[in-house]
């Protein structure tokens, strides 16, 4: 697998495998002890699925990184668990 730099992820569109647009990537959370990535924090777009993930107090979506299918021009995630 090729390396992907965090600076290249910001603002990428996050789309479900079913074609639903979740929004744009705001940031990524990580475990400070292990360095493991935990969640994508997504700025929701119009029509973003309400039940797709937890929402923070500022209405951003939190999507666990284990739902990522691929990262290229956009980030593709499994739409449901």
C-alpha positions as CSV (number, residue, x, y, z in Angstrom):
1,X,0.0,0.0,0.0
2,X,1.4,3.4,-0.9
3,X,1.8,6.1,1.8
4,X,-0.8,8.8,2.2
5,X,0.2,12.0,4.0
6,X,-2.4,13.6,6.4
7,X,-1.8,17.0,4.7
8,X,-3.2,15.5,1.5
9,X,-6.4,14.3,3.1
10,X,-7.9,17.6,4.3
11,X,-11.0,18.7,2.4
12,X,-11.4,15.4,0.5
13,X,-14.9,14.4,-0.2
14,X,-16.2,11.4,1.9
15,X,-18.5,9.1,0.0
16,X,-20.3,5.9,1.0
17,X,-20.0,2.7,-1.1
18,X,-23.6,3.2,-1.9
19,X,-22.8,6.7,-3.5
20,X,-24.2,8.8,-0.6
21,X,-22.1,11.9,0.0
22,X,-21.2,12.3,3.7
23,X,-19.3,15.6,3.3
24,X,-15.7,16.7,3.4
25,X,-12.9,15.6,5.7
26,X,-12.3,18.1,8.5
27,X,-9.6,16.2,10.5
28,X,-8.6,12.7,11.7
29,X,-8.4,11.6,15.3
30,X,-5.7,9.4,16.7
31,X,-4.6,7.6,19.9
32,X,-1.7,9.6,21.3
33,X,-0.1,6.6,22.9
34,X,-0.2,4.1,20.0
35,X,-0.4,6.6,17.1
36,X,-3.3,4.5,15.7
37,X,-5.8,6.4,13.6
38,X,-9.3,6.3,15.2
39,X,-11.9,8.4,13.3
40,X,-12.5,10.6,10.3
41,X,-14.2,13.8,11.4
42,X,-16.3,14.9,8.5
43,X,-18.0,18.3,7.9
44,X,-21.4,17.1,6.7
45,X,-22.9,18.2,3.4
46,X,-26.5,18.8,2.5
47,X,-28.3,15.4,2.5
48,X,-25.6,13.8,4.6
49,X,-26.9,10.6,6.2
50,X,-28.1,11.4,9.7
51,X,-27.6,7.9,11.1
52,X,-24.2,7.2,9.5
53,X,-22.2,7.8,12.6
54,X,-22.0,9.7,15.8
55,X,-22.2,13.5,15.6
56,X,-20.2,15.8,17.7
57,X,-21.5,18.9,19.5
58,X,-20.6,21.0,16.4
59,X,-22.6,18.6,14.2
60,X,-19.6,17.0,12.5
61,X,-19.7,13.3,11.7
62,X,-17.3,10.8,13.4
63,X,-16.6,7.9,11.1
64,X,-14.4,5.0,12.5
65,X,-11.4,4.5,10.2
66,X,-12.1,0.8,9.9
67,X,-14.9,1.8,7.5
68,X,-12.5,3.2,5.0
69,X,-12.5,1.2,1.7
70,X,-10.2,3.3,-0.4
71,X,-8.5,6.8,-0.5
72,X,-7.9,8.4,-3.9
73,X,-9.5,11.5,-5.2
74,X,-12.1,11.0,-2.6
75,X,-12.4,8.8,0.6
76,X,-14.8,5.8,0.1
77,X,-16.3,4.4,3.2
78,X,-18.6,1.4,3.9
79,X,-22.0,3.1,4.3
80,X,-23.2,0.7,7.0
81,X,-21.6,-1.7,9.5
